[in-house]
Amino acid sequence: MYTQILNILNSFKATGLVAFLIAVIPATYKLVKPLIEAKIKTEKNTHIKQGMELGLKLANAFVPVVASMPALSNSDRKKAVNQFIDSGLKESGFNFKAETIEGLAEQAYQYYKHTLKGDNHKAPVTPAHTNDVTPDVPVDDDPEVFKEPQSSEQK
């Protein structure tokens, strides 16, 4: 009889443990899942941010070099910069869409153009050739031009 009572109590313990686990596991999952998802999202955002910063650094370094190459057309320059950024990011383990890479290159070019004043699309300004002969000595230094009027007493 004593063994039967122990068996019943042991079965209650086992059933209670199973019921407890059935109740706690889903509740814990529902509480922990948003925290885990937020952590994963934060890690992805950090990874993307690091890739964007690296891509912009690569673009800022390479755009001035390519912009000063007169042998390349504008489209060839753009392709070269995009390929450089893409290969540099892939070597570092980042894989971005082509539109993102083009945006990084454009941002670096606009920085180069407006902030560093490195726009090479403007035609160089050369003075027009004239046949007039200009004196080598400026007019200011010519003694004949700046003679002070003499009064009748000084003459």
Buried (B, 14 or more C-beta within 10 A) or exposed (E): EEEEEEEEEEEEEEEEEEEEEEEEEEEEEEEEEEEEEEEEEEEEEEEEEEBBEBBBBBBBEBBBEBBEEEEBEEEEBBBBBBEBBBEBBEEEEBEBEEEBBBBBBBBBBEBBBEEEEBEBEEEEEEEEEEEEEEEEEEEEEEEEEEEEEEEEEEE
